[in-house]
Amino acid sequence: MKPADLAQRLSESLAQGTKEWAPPGEAALAVAVAELSELYTRRREALTREVPGKAHRMARMHFFLPRDLGKVSHALETLAQEQLVPHPAHPRILDLGAGLGASSLGAAAYFEGVAGVEGLSVEAWDTDATALEAMEHVLRRAPALGLPPIALTTHTGSLARLPATGAYDLILAGLVLNELADDVEARADLLTRLSARLAPGGVLLVVEPALRVETRALMAVRDRLAAHPGPPYVLGPCLHGAPCPMMSRERDWCHGELRGELPPALARVAAAAGLRRSRLTYAWLALGPEPTALSGRGARVVSGPLRSKGKLELDVCHADGLTRVMRLDRELSPQNAALDDCGRGDRLWLEGAEWTAGRLRLRSGMELSGGTAAGTRES
């Protein structure tokens, strides 16, 4: 199911909910969304100190929940291009820092389009009991939203209470890793321990805010785990196992992009709160318990389109480093037109040639193909 369609259905369903969770007016909701966005981005050090009031809970329920659920489904779609997502009949999911259920809903949106998946079993952990109550309220609506039924078990408390073993097909850490461990070494150690709870072929998916500090920390975790000889093994978003070439410059950070417009009601709230109405960004890392040969094919777009007079440029990452790809407008052709539709996280293939680090000028006869990070499967 497309994330925008699910966001629309969920918003409409929540608007008809119980009095306890009924949405405020759009103007009041926009004020709360702006305040909470400030806390998430510019005042993150206060996240663990401030007790959320009702206005912030409503902002999470009626804006951030439907807006953010597409990040997990988008990442899973990307992994599915390399056939790296397990598809048992009843996927067992561990959702860490589950909050109101955005990550689990995103996973459900992905599995809704997978043949043979009959329902999900979700174990949700969070320190906020009120948030988990809201998650139960939300996930009960799954079948009415067109999603597989979800059997939910909630646990209030810290990760220290997690069982020592497990056999999860999917472990989700949505927008929470930066709150669970203080530095790169501690985060890498935590993810290593969590990966031991994966079933064969399982995936540990980490989603983080697309902020420079948090994203570069995740990139550093990725490099540390990629260099380690044992599990967990990096599955994505990279197409190679080499050190990240973007770590050399402090101003660079690698993140993905979820394109498409928000549903109209959410778009109005976003505009009033001074937030984006489309092209949501996020950072992610996927790990697995067994070594997997990354395809090494093609390159991954790691910049937005860089347009200037008479030309279009993009930065792409591949096994040999970074390449600045340039195409002059006068050399646009059917063979290289794929460049126009590419954004962060998309993949490009240069037919009949290998990517090399540095600069590459596309000429009219050079054949380029591309695919979106979300894949081609739709429902």
C-alpha positions as CSV (number, residue, x, y, z in Angstrom):
1,M,0.0,0.0,0.0
2,K,1.3,3.4,-0.8
3,P,2.2,5.4,2.3
4,A,0.2,8.4,1.2
5,D,-2.9,6.3,0.8
6,L,-2.4,4.7,4.3
7,A,-1.8,8.2,5.8
8,Q,-5.0,9.4,4.3
9,R,-7.0,6.5,5.6
10,L,-5.5,6.6,9.0
11,S,-6.1,10.3,9.4
12,E,-9.7,9.9,8.4
13,S,-10.1,7.0,10.8
14,L,-8.5,8.7,13.7
15,A,-10.7,11.8,13.2
16,Q,-13.7,9.6,13.9
17,G,-12.1,8.1,17.0
18,T,-13.1,8.3,20.7
19,K,-13.4,11.6,22.5
20,E,-10.0,10.9,24.3
21,W,-8.2,10.8,21.0
22,A,-10.3,13.2,19.0
23,P,-8.2,15.7,17.0
24,P,-8.1,19.4,17.8
25,G,-8.8,22.0,15.2
26,E,-6.2,22.4,12.4
27,A,-4.9,25.7,13.8
28,A,-4.3,24.3,17.3
29,L,-2.8,21.1,15.8
30,A,-0.4,23.2,13.7
31,V,0.8,25.1,16.8
32,A,1.4,21.8,18.7
33,V,3.2,20.3,15.6
34,A,5.5,23.3,15.3
35,E,6.4,23.1,19.0
36,L,7.1,19.4,18.8
37,S,9.1,19.8,15.6
38,E,11.3,22.3,17.4
39,L,11.8,19.9,20.2
40,Y,12.7,17.0,17.8
41,T,15.2,19.1,15.7
42,R,16.7,22.0,17.6
43,R,16.2,21.0,21.2
44,R,16.8,17.2,21.1
45,E,18.7,17.4,24.4
46,A,15.4,18.1,26.1
47,L,13.5,15.1,24.7
48,T,14.1,12.9,27.7
49,R,13.4,15.6,30.2
50,E,10.2,17.2,29.1
51,V,6.9,15.3,29.9
52,P,4.7,15.5,26.8
53,G,1.3,17.2,27.4
54,K,-1.9,16.5,25.7
55,A,-1.2,19.0,22.9
56,H,2.0,17.2,22.0
57,R,0.3,13.8,22.2
58,M,-2.3,15.0,19.7
59,A,0.5,16.3,17.4
60,R,2.1,12.9,17.5
61,M,-1.2,11.0,16.9
62,H,-2.7,13.2,14.2
63,F,0.3,14.5,12.3
64,F,3.6,12.8,13.0
65,L,2.2,9.2,13.1
66,P,0.5,9.3,9.7
67,R,3.3,11.4,8.2
68,D,6.2,9.2,9.3
69,L,4.9,5.6,8.8
70,G,6.0,5.7,5.1
71,K,9.7,5.8,6.2
72,V,9.8,2.2,7.3
73,S,7.8,0.9,4.3
74,H,10.0,2.9,1.9
75,A,13.2,1.4,3.4
76,L,11.7,-2.1,3.2
77,E,10.8,-1.6,-0.4
78,T,14.4,-0.6,-1.1
79,L,15.7,-3.8,0.5
80,A,13.1,-5.9,-1.3
81,Q,14.8,-4.9,-4.6
82,E,17.7,-7.0,-3.4
83,Q,15.4,-9.7,-2.1
84,L,16.6,-9.1,1.5
85,V,13.2,-8.9,3.3
86,P,11.8,-12.2,4.8
87,H,8.2,-13.0,3.9
88,P,6.9,-15.7,6.3
89,A,3.1,-16.1,6.6
90,H,3.1,-14.5,10.0
91,P,6.2,-12.2,10.3
92,R,7.3,-11.7,13.9
93,I,8.3,-8.1,14.6
94,L,10.0,-6.4,17.5
95,D,9.3,-2.7,17.6
96,L,11.7,-0.8,19.9
97,G,10.8,2.7,21.1
98,A,7.5,1.9,19.4
99,G,5.7,5.1,20.4
100,L,2.3,5.3,18.8
101,G,3.1,2.6,16.2
102,A,4.4,4.4,13.1
103,S,7.2,1.8,12.5
104,S,4.8,-1.1,12.9
105,L,2.2,0.5,10.6
106,G,4.9,1.1,8.0
107,A,5.9,-2.5,8.1
108,A,2.3,-3.5,7.8
109,A,1.9,-1.3,4.8
110,Y,4.9,-3.1,3.2
111,F,3.6,-6.6,4.0
112,E,0.1,-5.8,2.8
113,G,1.4,-6.1,-0.8
114,V,3.3,-9.4,-0.2
115,A,1.6,-12.6,-1.3
116,G,1.2,-15.2,1.4
117,V,1.5,-12.8,4.4
118,E,-1.6,-13.4,6.6
119,G,-1.0,-11.3,9.6
120,L,1.7,-9.8,11.8
121,S,2.8,-10.5,15.4
122,V,4.3,-7.3,17.0
123,E,6.0,-7.0,20.3
124,A,6.2,-3.3,21.1
125,W,8.6,-1.8,23.7
126,D,8.5,1.8,25.0
127,T,9.1,3.6,28.3
128,D,5.9,5.6,27.8
129,A,2.9,3.6,28.8
130,T,0.5,6.3,27.5
131,A,2.1,6.0,24.0
132,L,1.6,2.3,24.0
133,E,-2.0,2.7,24.9
134,A,-2.4,4.9,21.9
135,M,-0.6,2.4,19.8
136,E,-3.1,-0.3,20.8
137,H,-5.9,2.2,19.9
138,V,-4.3,2.7,16.4
139,L,-3.3,-0.9,15.5
140,R,-6.8,-2.2,16.3
141,R,-7.8,-0.3,13.1
142,A,-5.4,-2.3,10.9
143,P,-8.0,-4.5,9.1
144,A,-10.3,-1.5,8.5
145,L,-7.4,0.3,7.0
146,G,-6.7,-2.5,4.5
147,L,-3.7,-3.8,6.4
148,P,-3.0,-7.4,7.6
149,P,-4.3,-8.1,11.1
150,I,-1.8,-7.3,13.8
151,A,-1.5,-9.2,17.0
152,L,0.1,-6.7,19.4
153,T,1.9,-7.3,22.7
154,T,3.1,-4.2,24.6
155,H,5.9,-3.9,27.2
156,T,6.6,-0.8,29.2
157,G,10.2,-0.4,30.3
158,S,13.8,-0.2,29.2
159,L,15.6,-2.4,26.8
160,A,17.4,-4.0,29.7
161,R,14.2,-6.1,30.2
162,L,14.3,-7.5,26.7
163,P,14.5,-11.3,26.6
164,A,18.0,-12.7,26.0
165,T,17.0,-14.6,22.9
166,G,14.5,-14.3,20.1
167,A,13.7,-15.2,16.6
168,Y,12.3,-12.1,15.0
169,D,11.9,-11.6,11.3
170,L,12.1,-7.9,11.6
171,I,13.4,-5.7,14.4
172,L,12.5,-2.0,14.1
173,A,14.3,0.9,15.8
174,G,12.4,3.9,14.5
175,L,13.7,7.4,15.4
176,V,15.0,6.0,18.7
177,L,18.6,4.8,18.4
178,N,20.0,8.3,19.2
179,E,18.1,8.1,22.5
180,L,19.2,4.6,23.5
181,A,22.9,4.9,23.3
182,D,25.3,7.9,23.6
183,D,28.0,7.3,21.1
184,V,29.1,5.3,18.1
185,E,30.7,2.5,20.0
186,A,27.7,2.0,22.3
187,R,25.2,2.1,19.4
188,A,27.2,-0.4,17.4
189,D,27.4,-2.7,20.4
190,L,23.6,-2.3,20.9
191,L,22.8,-3.2,17.3
192,T,25.2,-6.2,17.5
193,R,23.3,-7.5,20.5
194,L,19.9,-6.9,18.9
195,S,20.9,-8.6,15.7
196,A,21.5,-11.8,17.7
197,R,17.7,-11.9,18.2
198,L,17.0,-12.1,14.4
199,A,15.7,-15.3,12.8
200,P,17.7,-16.6,9.8
201,G,17.3,-14.1,7.0
202,G,15.8,-11.5,9.4
203,V,16.4,-7.7,9.2
204,L,17.2,-5.1,11.8
205,L,16.1,-1.8,10.4
206,V,17.2,1.5,12.0
207,V,15.5,4.8,11.0
208,E,16.9,8.0,12.3
209,P,16.2,11.7,11.7
210,A,17.8,13.2,8.6
211,L,19.7,15.7,10.8
212,R,23.4,16.1,10.2
213,V,24.6,15.1,13.6
214,E,22.3,12.1,14.0
215,T,22.8,10.9,10.4
216,R,26.6,11.1,10.5
217,A,26.6,9.2,13.8
218,L,24.6,6.5,12.0
219,M,27.0,6.5,9.1
220,A,29.9,6.0,11.5
221,V,28.0,3.1,13.1
222,R,27.6,1.6,9.6
223,D,31.3,1.9,8.9
224,R,32.2,0.3,12.2
225,L,29.9,-2.7,11.6
226,A,30.9,-3.0,8.0
227,A,34.6,-3.3,9.0
228,H,33.9,-5.9,11.7
229,P,34.5,-9.5,10.4
230,G,31.4,-11.0,12.1
231,P,27.7,-10.3,12.4
232,P,25.7,-8.1,12.0
233,Y,26.2,-7.6,8.3
234,V,25.2,-4.4,6.5
235,L,22.3,-4.9,4.1
236,G,21.5,-1.3,3.1
237,P,21.1,1.4,2.1
238,C,24.6,1.1,0.6
239,L,25.2,-1.0,-2.5
240,H,28.7,-1.9,-1.4
241,G,30.7,-2.7,1.7
242,A,33.5,-0.2,1.3
243,P,33.9,2.7,3.9
244,C,31.4,5.5,3.4
245,P,33.1,8.1,1.1
246,M,30.9,10.9,2.6
247,M,32.5,10.6,6.0
248,S,35.5,12.6,4.9
249,R,33.7,15.9,4.9
250,E,31.9,17.1,8.0
251,R,29.3,19.0,5.9
252,D,28.1,15.8,4.2
253,W,25.5,13.4,5.4
254,C,23.7,10.6,3.6
255,H,19.9,10.2,3.9
256,G,17.0,9.0,1.9
257,E,13.9,10.7,0.6
258,L,10.3,9.8,0.6
259,R,8.7,11.6,-2.3
260,G,5.1,12.5,-2.8
261,E,2.7,15.0,-1.4
262,L,1.1,14.6,2.1
263,P,-2.7,14.1,2.1
264,P,-4.5,17.5,1.9
265,A,-5.4,17.8,5.6
266,L,-1.8,16.9,6.7
267,A,-0.4,19.2,4.1
268,R,-2.4,22.1,5.5
269,V,-1.1,21.5,9.0
270,A,2.5,21.1,7.7
271,A,2.3,24.4,5.9
272,A,0.8,26.2,8.9
273,A,3.6,24.7,11.1
274,G,6.3,25.7,8.6
275,L,7.2,22.1,7.7
276,R,7.5,20.3,4.3
277,R,4.4,19.1,2.6
278,S,6.4,16.7,0.4
279,R,9.8,15.0,0.0
280,L,10.3,13.8,3.6
281,T,13.8,12.9,4.5
282,Y,15.2,10.2,6.8
283,A,18.4,8.2,7.4
284,W,18.4,4.4,7.7
285,L,20.5,1.4,8.2
286,A,19.6,-2.3,7.7
287,L,21.5,-5.2,9.2
288,G,21.3,-9.0,8.9
289,P,22.6,-12.0,10.9
290,E,24.2,-13.7,7.8
291,P,26.7,-12.4,5.3
292,T,25.1,-11.2,2.1
293,A,26.9,-10.3,-1.0
294,L,25.8,-6.8,-1.8
295,S,25.2,-6.4,-5.5
296,G,27.8,-3.7,-6.0
297,R,25.8,-2.9,-9.1
298,G,25.1,0.7,-10.0
299,A,25.3,3.8,-7.9
300,R,23.1,5.4,-5.3
301,V,22.1,9.0,-5.5
302,V,23.3,10.9,-2.4
303,S,22.4,14.5,-3.3
304,G,19.4,16.4,-4.6
305,P,19.4,17.7,-8.2
306,L,22.0,20.4,-8.6
307,R,20.7,22.6,-11.4
308,S,22.4,25.5,-12.9
309,K,22.3,27.3,-16.2
310,G,22.4,24.8,-19.0
311,K,23.2,21.7,-16.9
312,L,22.0,19.2,-14.3
313,E,24.3,17.5,-11.8
314,L,23.9,14.8,-9.2
315,D,26.3,13.2,-6.7
316,V,26.3,9.4,-6.6
317,C,27.9,6.8,-4.3
318,H,29.4,3.5,-5.5
319,A,32.0,0.9,-4.5
320,D,34.8,3.2,-5.8
321,G,33.7,6.4,-4.1
322,L,31.7,9.4,-5.1
323,T,31.1,10.7,-8.6
324,R,29.6,14.1,-9.7
325,V,27.5,13.2,-12.7
326,M,26.8,16.1,-15.1
327,R,24.6,16.4,-18.1
328,L,24.4,19.5,-20.3
329,D,20.8,20.4,-21.3
330,R,21.8,20.3,-25.0
331,E,22.9,16.7,-24.6
332,L,19.5,15.4,-23.1
333,S,18.5,12.2,-24.9
334,P,16.2,9.2,-24.3
335,Q,19.3,7.3,-23.2
336,N,20.1,9.7,-20.3
337,A,16.7,11.1,-19.5
338,A,16.6,8.9,-16.3
339,L,18.7,11.6,-14.6
340,D,15.8,14.0,-14.5
341,D,13.6,11.8,-12.3
342,C,16.3,10.9,-9.7
343,G,16.4,12.0,-6.1
344,R,18.2,11.0,-2.9
345,G,18.3,7.2,-2.5
346,D,17.5,6.3,-6.1
347,R,19.8,4.0,-8.0
348,L,21.4,4.5,-11.4
349,W,23.1,2.1,-13.8
350,L,25.5,3.2,-16.5
351,E,25.0,0.6,-19.2
352,G,28.2,-0.9,-20.6
353,A,30.6,1.0,-18.3
354,E,31.8,1.1,-14.7
355,W,31.4,3.9,-12.3
356,T,34.6,5.6,-11.3
357,A,35.3,8.2,-8.7
358,G,35.5,11.9,-9.7
359,R,33.5,13.6,-12.4
360,L,31.5,12.1,-15.2
361,R,29.9,14.0,-18.1
362,L,26.9,12.3,-19.7
363,R,26.9,12.6,-23.4
364,S,23.9,12.0,-25.6
365,G,25.0,8.5,-26.6
366,M,25.7,7.3,-23.1
367,E,22.9,5.0,-21.8
368,L,21.7,5.5,-18.2
369,S,18.9,3.7,-16.4
370,G,17.4,4.3,-13.1
371,G,15.0,3.0,-10.5
372,T,13.3,4.7,-7.6
373,A,14.2,3.7,-4.1
374,A,10.6,2.7,-3.4
375,G,10.8,-0.1,-6.0
376,T,8.1,-0.9,-8.5
377,R,5.5,-2.9,-6.5
378,E,2.4,-1.0,-5.8
379,S,-1.0,-1.9,-4.4
